[in-house]
């Protein structure tokens, strides 16, 4: 199993809306990220589902600045 496949599996969440957003991000952006951004995305996936969904929908923003570019990509994917 490739790294991208493992990350894609980790994108499966308890909220259908979040599954769709993260799946679309993987399809459109993941392969184009540098290793630092990929590591930040893997760390981002450790956050609670409700926080991720709020960030992706623009209801709130992550406190950690290293997530902000990724959240922008999630939001506009």
PDB file of N, CA, C and O in Angstrom:
ATOM      1  N   UNK A   1       0.851  -1.177   0.000  1.00  0.00           N
ATOM      2  CA  UNK A   1       0.000   0.000   0.000  1.00  0.00           C
ATOM      3  C   UNK A   1       0.898   1.241   0.000  1.00  0.00           C
ATOM      4  O   UNK A   1       1.831   1.347   0.796  1.00  0.00           O
ATOM      5  N   UNK A   2       0.604   2.163  -0.893  1.00  0.00           N
ATOM      6  CA  UNK A   2       1.413   3.376  -0.994  1.00  0.00           C
ATOM      7  C   UNK A   2       1.084   4.345   0.138  1.00  0.00           C
ATOM      8  O   UNK A   2       0.082   4.198   0.837  1.00  0.00           O
ATOM      9  N   UNK A   3       1.951   5.333   0.298  1.00  0.00           N
ATOM     10  CA  UNK A   3       1.714   6.348   1.322  1.00  0.00           C
ATOM     11  C   UNK A   3       0.394   7.081   1.057  1.00  0.00           C
ATOM     12  O   UNK A   3      -0.384   7.319   1.981  1.00  0.00           O
ATOM     13  N   UNK A   4       0.148   7.435  -0.203  1.00  0.00           N
ATOM     14  CA  UNK A   4      -1.092   8.139  -0.548  1.00  0.00           C
ATOM     15  C   UNK A   4      -2.310   7.274  -0.226  1.00  0.00           C
ATOM     16  O   UNK A   4      -3.332   7.795   0.219  1.00  0.00           O
ATOM     17  N   UNK A   5      -2.215   5.973  -0.441  1.00  0.00           N
ATOM     18  CA  UNK A   5      -3.328   5.072  -0.108  1.00  0.00           C
ATOM     19  C   UNK A   5      -3.573   5.035   1.397  1.00  0.00           C
ATOM     20  O   UNK A   5      -4.720   5.020   1.843  1.00  0.00           O
ATOM     21  N   UNK A   6      -2.496   5.022   2.177  1.00  0.00           N
ATOM     22  CA  UNK A   6      -2.649   5.033   3.636  1.00  0.00           C
ATOM     23  C   UNK A   6      -3.285   6.337   4.112  1.00  0.00           C
ATOM     24  O   UNK A   6      -4.153   6.329   4.984  1.00  0.00           O
ATOM     25  N   UNK A   7      -2.849   7.453   3.534  1.00  0.00           N
ATOM     26  CA  UNK A   7      -3.416   8.748   3.915  1.00  0.00           C
ATOM     27  C   UNK A   7      -4.885   8.808   3.497  1.00  0.00           C
ATOM     28  O   UNK A   7      -5.732   9.287   4.251  1.00  0.00           O
ATOM     29  N   UNK A   8      -5.181   8.321   2.297  1.00  0.00           N
ATOM     30  CA  UNK A   8      -6.572   8.307   1.829  1.00  0.00           C
ATOM     31  C   UNK A   8      -7.444   7.489   2.788  1.00  0.00           C
ATOM     32  O   UNK A   8      -8.567   7.890   3.095  1.00  0.00           O
ATOM     33  N   UNK A   9      -6.942   6.357   3.257  1.00  0.00           N
ATOM     34  CA  UNK A   9      -7.692   5.537   4.216  1.00  0.00           C
ATOM     35  C   UNK A   9      -7.934   6.319   5.503  1.00  0.00           C
ATOM     36  O   UNK A   9      -9.011   6.235   6.093  1.00  0.00           O
ATOM     37  N   UNK A  10      -6.932   7.076   5.935  1.00  0.00           N
ATOM     38  CA  UNK A  10      -7.061   7.867   7.159  1.00  0.00           C
ATOM     39  C   UNK A  10      -8.044   9.031   6.979  1.00  0.00           C
ATOM     40  O   UNK A  10      -8.533   9.589   7.961  1.00  0.00           O
ATOM     41  N   UNK A  11      -8.328   9.392   5.733  1.00  0.00           N
ATOM     42  CA  UNK A  11      -9.300  10.455   5.445  1.00  0.00           C
ATOM     43  C   UNK A  11     -10.731   9.989   5.670  1.00  0.00           C
ATOM     44  O   UNK A  11     -11.648  10.809   5.701  1.00  0.00           O
ATOM     45  N   UNK A  12     -10.932   8.706   5.824  1.00  0.00           N
ATOM     46  CA  UNK A  12     -12.282   8.195   6.089  1.00  0.00           C
ATOM     47  C   UNK A  12     -12.650   8.558   7.514  1.00  0.00           C
ATOM     48  O   UNK A  12     -11.968   8.166   8.460  1.00  0.00           O
ATOM     49  N   UNK A  13     -13.732   9.309   7.664  1.00  0.00           N
ATOM     50  CA  UNK A  13     -14.088   9.862   8.956  1.00  0.00           C
ATOM     51  C   UNK A  13     -15.496   9.434   9.349  1.00  0.00           C
ATOM     52  O   UNK A  13     -16.149   8.658   8.651  1.00  0.00           O
ATOM     53  N   UNK A  14     -15.939   9.952  10.469  1.00  0.00           N
ATOM     54  CA  UNK A  14     -17.276   9.651  10.956  1.00  0.00           C
ATOM     55  C   UNK A  14     -18.353  10.548  10.380  1.00  0.00           C
ATOM     56  O   UNK A  14     -19.539  10.326  10.623  1.00  0.00           O
ATOM     57  N   UNK A  15     -17.961  11.551   9.626  1.00  0.00           N
ATOM     58  CA  UNK A  15     -18.914  12.496   9.034  1.00  0.00           C
ATOM     59  C   UNK A  15     -18.827  12.415   7.510  1.00  0.00           C
ATOM     60  O   UNK A  15     -17.765  12.659   6.937  1.00  0.00           O
ATOM     61  N   UNK A  16     -19.924  12.080   6.861  1.00  0.00           N
ATOM     62  CA  UNK A  16     -19.932  11.934   5.407  1.00  0.00           C
ATOM     63  C   UNK A  16     -19.431  13.192   4.709  1.00  0.00           C
ATOM     64  O   UNK A  16     -18.657  13.108   3.756  1.00  0.00           O
ATOM     65  N   UNK A  17     -19.868  14.353   5.179  1.00  0.00           N
ATOM     66  CA  UNK A  17     -19.452  15.609   4.558  1.00  0.00           C
ATOM     67  C   UNK A  17     -17.930  15.743   4.583  1.00  0.00           C
ATOM     68  O   UNK A  17     -17.323  16.172   3.602  1.00  0.00           O
ATOM     69  N   UNK A  18     -17.331  15.380   5.690  1.00  0.00           N
ATOM     70  CA  UNK A  18     -15.878  15.467   5.823  1.00  0.00           C
ATOM     71  C   UNK A  18     -15.194  14.439   4.932  1.00  0.00           C
ATOM     72  O   UNK A  18     -14.157  14.734   4.338  1.00  0.00           O
ATOM     73  N   UNK A  19     -15.751  13.245   4.831  1.00  0.00           N
ATOM     74  CA  UNK A  19     -15.216  12.236   3.906  1.00  0.00           C
ATOM     75  C   UNK A  19     -15.147  12.792   2.487  1.00  0.00           C
ATOM     76  O   UNK A  19     -14.144  12.624   1.793  1.00  0.00           O
ATOM     77  N   UNK A  20     -16.206  13.447   2.068  1.00  0.00           N
ATOM     78  CA  UNK A  20     -16.264  13.994   0.715  1.00  0.00           C
ATOM     79  C   UNK A  20     -15.238  15.104   0.506  1.00  0.00           C
ATOM     80  O   UNK A  20     -14.563  15.147  -0.522  1.00  0.00           O
ATOM     81  N   UNK A  21     -15.126  15.988   1.472  1.00  0.00           N
ATOM     82  CA  UNK A  21     -14.174  17.102   1.379  1.00  0.00           C
ATOM     83  C   UNK A  21     -12.744  16.574   1.333  1.00  0.00           C
ATOM     84  O   UNK A  21     -11.949  16.995   0.492  1.00  0.00           O
ATOM     85  N   UNK A  22     -12.417  15.654   2.237  1.00  0.00           N
ATOM     86  CA  UNK A  22     -11.055  15.123   2.286  1.00  0.00           C
ATOM     87  C   UNK A  22     -10.735  14.281   1.052  1.00  0.00           C
ATOM     88  O   UNK A  22      -9.614  14.324   0.546  1.00  0.00           O
ATOM     89  N   UNK A  23     -11.703  13.524   0.571  1.00  0.00           N
ATOM     90  CA  UNK A  23     -11.490  12.738  -0.649  1.00  0.00           C
ATOM     91  C   UNK A  23     -11.221  13.622  -1.847  1.00  0.00           C
ATOM     92  O   UNK A  23     -10.344  13.327  -2.660  1.00  0.00           O
ATOM     93  N   UNK A  24     -11.974  14.708  -1.961  1.00  0.00           N
ATOM     94  CA  UNK A  24     -11.762  15.652  -3.057  1.00  0.00           C
ATOM     95  C   UNK A  24     -10.380  16.302  -2.941  1.00  0.00           C
ATOM     96  O   UNK A  24      -9.699  16.499  -3.947  1.00  0.00           O
ATOM     97  N   UNK A  25      -9.968  16.634  -1.716  1.00  0.00           N
ATOM     98  CA  UNK A  25      -8.630  17.193  -1.503  1.00  0.00           C
ATOM     99  C   UNK A  25      -7.567  16.207  -1.979  1.00  0.00           C
ATOM    100  O   UNK A  25      -6.625  16.591  -2.673  1.00  0.00           O
ATOM    101  N   UNK A  26      -7.719  14.943  -1.607  1.00  0.00           N
ATOM    102  CA  UNK A  26      -6.747  13.920  -2.017  1.00  0.00           C
ATOM    103  C   UNK A  26      -6.677  13.825  -3.534  1.00  0.00           C
ATOM    104  O   UNK A  26      -5.586  13.743  -4.098  1.00  0.00           O
ATOM    105  N   UNK A  27      -7.819  13.834  -4.198  1.00  0.00           N
ATOM    106  CA  UNK A  27      -7.858  13.728  -5.657  1.00  0.00           C
ATOM    107  C   UNK A  27      -7.216  14.922  -6.340  1.00  0.00           C
ATOM    108  O   UNK A  27      -6.552  14.768  -7.365  1.00  0.00           O
ATOM    109  N   UNK A  28      -7.405  16.097  -5.787  1.00  0.00           N
ATOM    110  CA  UNK A  28      -6.975  17.324  -6.474  1.00  0.00           C
ATOM    111  C   UNK A  28      -5.617  17.868  -6.040  1.00  0.00           C
ATOM    112  O   UNK A  28      -4.931  18.502  -6.842  1.00  0.00           O
ATOM    113  N   UNK A  29      -5.215  17.639  -4.795  1.00  0.00           N
ATOM    114  CA  UNK A  29      -4.065  18.381  -4.281  1.00  0.00           C
ATOM    115  C   UNK A  29      -2.935  17.542  -3.678  1.00  0.00           C
ATOM    116  O   UNK A  29      -1.780  17.963  -3.725  1.00  0.00           O
ATOM    117  N   UNK A  30      -3.231  16.386  -3.121  1.00  0.00           N
ATOM    118  CA  UNK A  30      -2.237  15.691  -2.302  1.00  0.00           C
ATOM    119  C   UNK A  30      -0.945  15.405  -3.057  1.00  0.00           C
ATOM    120  O   UNK A  30       0.140  15.666  -2.538  1.00  0.00           O
ATOM    121  N   UNK A  31      -1.037  14.886  -4.243  1.00  0.00           N
ATOM    122  CA  UNK A  31       0.177  14.520  -5.000  1.00  0.00           C
ATOM    123  C   UNK A  31       1.056  15.736  -5.301  1.00  0.00           C
ATOM    124  O   UNK A  31       2.268  15.595  -5.466  1.00  0.00           O
ATOM    125  N   UNK A  32       0.461  16.922  -5.374  1.00  0.00           N
ATOM    126  CA  UNK A  32       1.223  18.126  -5.680  1.00  0.00           C
ATOM    127  C   UNK A  32       1.874  18.798  -4.483  1.00  0.00           C
ATOM    128  O   UNK A  32       2.600  19.779  -4.642  1.00  0.00           O
ATOM    129  N   UNK A  33       1.622  18.280  -3.285  1.00  0.00           N
ATOM    130  CA  UNK A  33       2.196  18.871  -2.082  1.00  0.00           C
ATOM    131  C   UNK A  33       3.648  18.440  -1.897  1.00  0.00           C
ATOM    132  O   UNK A  33       4.021  17.325  -2.263  1.00  0.00           O
ATOM    133  N   UNK A  34       4.465  19.327  -1.327  1.00  0.00           N
ATOM    134  CA  UNK A  34       5.822  18.923  -0.969  1.00  0.00           C
ATOM    135  C   UNK A  34       5.756  18.094   0.318  1.00  0.00           C
ATOM    136  O   UNK A  34       4.700  17.996   0.943  1.00  0.00           O
ATOM    137  N   UNK A  35       6.867  17.511   0.703  1.00  0.00           N
ATOM    138  CA  UNK A  35       6.867  16.593   1.849  1.00  0.00           C
ATOM    139  C   UNK A  35       6.478  17.286   3.148  1.00  0.00           C
ATOM    140  O   UNK A  35       5.812  16.690   3.995  1.00  0.00           O
ATOM    141  N   UNK A  36       6.886  18.533   3.309  1.00  0.00           N
ATOM    142  CA  UNK A  36       6.520  19.274   4.521  1.00  0.00           C
ATOM    143  C   UNK A  36       4.998  19.450   4.617  1.00  0.00           C
ATOM    144  O   UNK A  36       4.411  19.264   5.683  1.00  0.00           O
ATOM    145  N   UNK A  37       4.375  19.808   3.504  1.00  0.00           N
ATOM    146  CA  UNK A  37       2.923  19.987   3.486  1.00  0.00           C
ATOM    147  C   UNK A  37       2.205  18.651   3.669  1.00  0.00           C
ATOM    148  O   UNK A  37       1.161  18.593   4.319  1.00  0.00           O
ATOM    149  N   UNK A  38       2.753  17.589   3.103  1.00  0.00           N
ATOM    150  CA  UNK A  38       2.153  16.261   3.295  1.00  0.00           C
ATOM    151  C   UNK A  38       2.211  15.850   4.764  1.00  0.00           C
ATOM    152  O   UNK A  38       1.252  15.291   5.296  1.00  0.00           O
ATOM    153  N   UNK A  39       3.330  16.129   5.410  1.00  0.00           N
ATOM    154  CA  UNK A  39       3.447  15.811   6.837  1.00  0.00           C
ATOM    155  C   UNK A  39       2.443  16.637   7.643  1.00  0.00           C
ATOM    156  O   UNK A  39       1.826  16.125   8.577  1.00  0.00           O
ATOM    157  N   UNK A  40       2.283  17.892   7.290  1.00  0.00           N
ATOM    158  CA  UNK A  40       1.310  18.746   7.987  1.00  0.00           C
ATOM    159  C   UNK A  40      -0.107  18.222   7.762  1.00  0.00           C
ATOM    160  O   UNK A  40      -0.935  18.267   8.672  1.00  0.00           O
ATOM    161  N   UNK A  41      -0.391  17.725   6.554  1.00  0.00           N
ATOM    162  CA  UNK A  41      -1.716  17.177   6.278  1.00  0.00           C
ATOM    163  C   UNK A  41      -1.961  15.909   7.102  1.00  0.00           C
ATOM    164  O   UNK A  41      -3.052  15.719   7.639  1.00  0.00           O
ATOM    165  N   UNK A  42      -0.966  15.060   7.199  1.00  0.00           N
ATOM    166  CA  UNK A  42      -1.115  13.857   8.027  1.00  0.00           C
ATOM    167  C   UNK A  42      -1.381  14.245   9.483  1.00  0.00           C
ATOM    168  O   UNK A  42      -2.195  13.612  10.155  1.00  0.00           O
ATOM    169  N   UNK A  43      -0.700  15.279   9.968  1.00  0.00           N
ATOM    170  CA  UNK A  43      -0.943  15.769  11.330  1.00  0.00           C
ATOM    171  C   UNK A  43      -2.336  16.389  11.439  1.00  0.00           C
ATOM    172  O   UNK A  43      -3.018  16.215  12.450  1.00  0.00           O
ATOM    173  N   UNK A  44      -2.753  17.101  10.412  1.00  0.00           N
ATOM    174  CA  UNK A  44      -4.078  17.706  10.396  1.00  0.00           C
ATOM    175  C   UNK A  44      -5.164  16.641  10.563  1.00  0.00           C
ATOM    176  O   UNK A  44      -6.184  16.876  11.210  1.00  0.00           O
ATOM    177  N   UNK A  45      -4.933  15.484   9.979  1.00  0.00           N
ATOM    178  CA  UNK A  45      -5.915  14.403  10.063  1.00  0.00           C
ATOM    179  C   UNK A  45      -6.055  13.838  11.474  1.00  0.00           C
ATOM    180  O   UNK A  45      -6.985  13.078  11.743  1.00  0.00           O
ATOM    181  N   UNK A  46      -5.156  14.195  12.368  1.00  0.00           N
ATOM    182  CA  UNK A  46      -5.255  13.759  13.764  1.00  0.00           C
ATOM    183  C   UNK A  46      -6.222  14.629  14.576  1.00  0.00           C
ATOM    184  O   UNK A  46      -6.530  14.318  15.726  1.00  0.00           O
ATOM    185  N   UNK A  47      -6.691  15.710  13.973  1.00  0.00           N
ATOM    186  CA  UNK A  47      -7.591  16.627  14.667  1.00  0.00           C
ATOM    187  C   UNK A  47      -9.010  16.040  14.714  1.00  0.00           C
ATOM    188  O   UNK A  47      -9.364  15.203  13.883  1.00  0.00           O
ATOM    189  N   UNK A  48      -9.815  16.478  15.681  1.00  0.00           N
ATOM    190  CA  UNK A  48     -11.198  15.979  15.781  1.00  0.00           C
ATOM    191  C   UNK A  48     -12.019  16.308  14.537  1.00  0.00           C
ATOM    192  O   UNK A  48     -11.837  17.353  13.913  1.00  0.00           O
ATOM    193  N   UNK A  49     -12.921  15.399  14.191  1.00  0.00           N
ATOM    194  CA  UNK A  49     -13.766  15.572  13.004  1.00  0.00           C
ATOM    195  C   UNK A  49     -14.502  16.900  12.996  1.00  0.00           C
ATOM    196  O   UNK A  49     -14.530  17.588  11.975  1.00  0.00           O
ATOM    197  N   UNK A  50     -15.093  17.266  14.113  1.00  0.00           N
ATOM    198  CA  UNK A  50     -15.878  18.507  14.143  1.00  0.00           C
ATOM    199  C   UNK A  50     -15.014  19.733  13.896  1.00  0.00           C
ATOM    200  O   UNK A  50     -15.462  20.678  13.247  1.00  0.00           O
ATOM    201  N   UNK A  51     -13.783  19.737  14.400  1.00  0.00           N
ATOM    202  CA  UNK A  51     -12.866  20.853  14.132  1.00  0.00           C
ATOM    203  C   UNK A  51     -12.509  20.893  12.650  1.00  0.00           C
ATOM    204  O   UNK A  51     -12.532  21.956  12.030  1.00  0.00           O
ATOM    205  N   UNK A  52     -12.180  19.736  12.084  1.00  0.00           N
ATOM    206  CA  UNK A  52     -11.832  19.685  10.656  1.00  0.00           C
ATOM    207  C   UNK A  52     -12.977  20.187   9.789  1.00  0.00           C
ATOM    208  O   UNK A  52     -12.765  20.953   8.849  1.00  0.00           O
ATOM    209  N   UNK A  53     -14.172  19.759  10.105  1.00  0.00           N
ATOM    210  CA  UNK A  53     -15.321  20.190   9.313  1.00  0.00           C
ATOM    211  C   UNK A  53     -15.547  21.693   9.454  1.00  0.00           C
ATOM    212  O   UNK A  53     -15.808  22.371   8.460  1.00  0.00           O
ATOM    213  N   UNK A  54     -15.451  22.217  10.657  1.00  0.00           N
ATOM    214  CA  UNK A  54     -15.607  23.662  10.856  1.00  0.00           C
ATOM    215  C   UNK A  54     -14.557  24.436  10.076  1.00  0.00           C
ATOM    216  O   UNK A  54     -14.870  25.457   9.463  1.00  0.00           O
ATOM    217  N   UNK A  55     -13.331  23.971  10.091  1.00  0.00           N
ATOM    218  CA  UNK A  55     -12.270  24.644   9.342  1.00  0.00           C
ATOM    219  C   UNK A  55     -12.544  24.579   7.844  1.00  0.00           C
ATOM    220  O   UNK A  55     -12.424  25.584   7.142  1.00  0.00           O
ATOM    221  N   UNK A  56     -12.910  23.401   7.357  1.00  0.00           N
ATOM    222  CA  UNK A  56     -13.143  23.223   5.925  1.00  0.00           C
ATOM    223  C   UNK A  56     -14.332  24.045   5.440  1.00  0.00           C
ATOM    224  O   UNK A  56     -14.351  24.482   4.290  1.00  0.00           O
ATOM    225  N   UNK A  57     -15.311  24.257   6.294  1.00  0.00           N
ATOM    226  CA  UNK A  57     -16.490  25.037   5.918  1.00  0.00           C
ATOM    227  C   UNK A  57     -16.336  26.523   6.218  1.00  0.00           C
ATOM    228  O   UNK A  57     -17.241  27.307   5.933  1.00  0.00           O
ATOM    229  N   UNK A  58     -15.204  26.917   6.789  1.00  0.00           N
ATOM    230  CA  UNK A  58     -14.950  28.325   7.068  1.00  0.00           C
ATOM    231  C   UNK A  58     -15.633  28.849   8.312  1.00  0.00           C
ATOM    232  O   UNK A  58     -15.721  30.062   8.500  1.00  0.00           O
ATOM    233  N   UNK A  59     -16.114  27.974   9.157  1.00  0.00           N
ATOM    234  CA  UNK A  59     -16.778  28.397  10.398  1.00  0.00           C
ATOM    235  C   UNK A  59     -15.769  28.867  11.443  1.00  0.00           C
ATOM    236  O   UNK A  59     -16.091  29.689  12.301  1.00  0.00           O
ATOM    237  N   UNK A  60     -14.569  28.349  11.365  1.00  0.00           N
ATOM    238  CA  UNK A  60     -13.486  28.745  12.258  1.00  0.00           C
ATOM    239  C   UNK A  60     -12.172  28.476  11.538  1.00  0.00           C
ATOM    240  O   UNK A  60     -12.161  27.945  10.428  1.00  0.00           O
ATOM    241  N   UNK A  61     -11.071  28.845  12.173  1.00  0.00           N
ATOM    242  CA  UNK A  61      -9.744  28.652  11.578  1.00  0.00           C
ATOM    243  C   UNK A  61      -8.850  27.933  12.583  1.00  0.00           C
ATOM    244  O   UNK A  61      -9.002  28.109  13.792  1.00  0.00           O
ATOM    245  N   UNK A  62      -7.926  27.131  12.088  1.00  0.00           N
ATOM    246  CA  UNK A  62      -7.011  26.448  13.009  1.00  0.00           C
ATOM    247  C   UNK A  62      -6.063  27.435  13.664  1.00  0.00           C
ATOM    248  O   UNK A  62      -5.667  28.426  13.051  1.00  0.00           O
ATOM    249  N   UNK A  63      -5.703  27.166  14.899  1.00  0.00           N
ATOM    250  CA  UNK A  63      -4.759  28.027  15.607  1.00  0.00           C
ATOM    251  C   UNK A  63      -3.347  27.877  15.041  1.00  0.00           C
ATOM    252  O   UNK A  63      -2.589  28.846  14.991  1.00  0.00           O
ATOM    253  N   UNK A  64      -3.000  26.678  14.620  1.00  0.00           N
ATOM    254  CA  UNK A  64      -1.657  26.440  14.079  1.00  0.00           C
ATOM    255  C   UNK A  64      -1.559  26.959  12.651  1.00  0.00           C
ATOM    256  O   UNK A  64      -2.331  26.559  11.779  1.00  0.00           O
ATOM    257  N   UNK A  65      -0.609  27.849  12.423  1.00  0.00           N
ATOM    258  CA  UNK A  65      -0.485  28.479  11.110  1.00  0.00           C
ATOM    259  C   UNK A  65      -0.082  27.483  10.022  1.00  0.00           C
ATOM    260  O   UNK A  65      -0.402  27.702   8.854  1.00  0.00           O
ATOM    261  N   UNK A  66       0.606  26.402  10.370  1.00  0.00           N
ATOM    262  CA  UNK A  66       1.034  25.449   9.344  1.00  0.00           C
ATOM    263  C   UNK A  66      -0.144  24.718   8.706  1.00  0.00           C
ATOM    264  O   UNK A  66       0.009  24.106   7.649  1.00  0.00           O
ATOM    265  N   UNK A  67      -1.310  24.775   9.332  1.00  0.00           N
ATOM    266  CA  UNK A  67      -2.506  24.141   8.771  1.00  0.00           C
ATOM    267  C   UNK A  67      -3.293  25.072   7.860  1.00  0.00           C
ATOM    268  O   UNK A  67      -4.134  24.603   7.092  1.00  0.00           O
ATOM    269  N   UNK A  68      -3.052  26.343   7.923  1.00  0.00           N
ATOM    270  CA  UNK A  68      -3.918  27.307   7.248  1.00  0.00           C
ATOM    271  C   UNK A  68      -3.921  27.150   5.727  1.00  0.00           C
ATOM    272  O   UNK A  68      -4.982  27.234   5.110  1.00  0.00           O
ATOM    273  N   UNK A  69      -2.769  26.927   5.114  1.00  0.00           N
ATOM    274  CA  UNK A  69      -2.728  26.730   3.653  1.00  0.00           C
ATOM    275  C   UNK A  69      -3.514  25.490   3.269  1.00  0.00           C
ATOM    276  O   UNK A  69      -4.253  25.494   2.285  1.00  0.00           O
ATOM    277  N   UNK A  70      -3.352  24.430   4.048  1.00  0.00           N
ATOM    278  CA  UNK A  70      -4.079  23.188   3.766  1.00  0.00           C
ATOM    279  C   UNK A  70      -5.574  23.377   3.929  1.00  0.00           C
ATOM    280  O   UNK A  70      -6.361  22.861   3.136  1.00  0.00           O
ATOM    281  N   UNK A  71      -5.964  24.108   4.947  1.00  0.00           N
ATOM    282  CA  UNK A  71      -7.394  24.352   5.178  1.00  0.00           C
ATOM    283  C   UNK A  71      -7.960  25.197   4.037  1.00  0.00           C
ATOM    284  O   UNK A  71      -9.099  24.984   3.621  1.00  0.00           O
ATOM    285  N   UNK A  72      -7.187  26.145   3.530  1.00  0.00           N
ATOM    286  CA  UNK A  72      -7.641  26.918   2.376  1.00  0.00           C
ATOM    287  C   UNK A  72      -7.867  26.009   1.166  1.00  0.00           C
ATOM    288  O   UNK A  72      -8.842  26.172   0.433  1.00  0.00           O
ATOM    289  N   UNK A  73      -6.961  25.056   0.964  1.00  0.00           N
ATOM    290  CA  UNK A  73      -7.136  24.108  -0.129  1.00  0.00           C
ATOM    291  C   UNK A  73      -8.369  23.226   0.103  1.00  0.00           C
ATOM    292  O   UNK A  73      -9.113  22.940  -0.835  1.00  0.00           O
ATOM    293  N   UNK A  74      -8.581  22.805   1.328  1.00  0.00           N
ATOM    294  CA  UNK A  74      -9.780  22.028   1.649  1.00  0.00           C
ATOM    295  C   UNK A  74     -11.043  22.843   1.345  1.00  0.00           C
ATOM    296  O   UNK A  74     -11.999  22.349   0.746  1.00  0.00           O
ATOM    297  N   UNK A  75     -11.012  24.075   1.769  1.00  0.00           N
ATOM    298  CA  UNK A  75     -12.187  24.933   1.652  1.00  0.00           C
ATOM    299  C   UNK A  75     -12.546  25.215   0.197  1.00  0.00           C
ATOM    300  O   UNK A  75     -13.724  25.310  -0.145  1.00  0.00           O
ATOM    301  N   UNK A  76     -11.555  25.346  -0.643  1.00  0.00           N
ATOM    302  CA  UNK A  76     -11.813  25.752  -2.029  1.00  0.00           C
ATOM    303  C   UNK A  76     -11.616  24.618  -3.024  1.00  0.00           C
ATOM    304  O   UNK A  76     -11.463  24.866  -4.220  1.00  0.00           O
ATOM    305  N   UNK A  77     -11.617  23.383  -2.549  1.00  0.00           N
ATOM    306  CA  UNK A  77     -11.484  22.229  -3.451  1.00  0.00           C
ATOM    307  C   UNK A  77     -12.800  21.911  -4.106  1.00  0.00           C
ATOM    308  O   UNK A  77     -12.884  20.972  -4.897  1.00  0.00           O
TER     309      UNK A  77
END
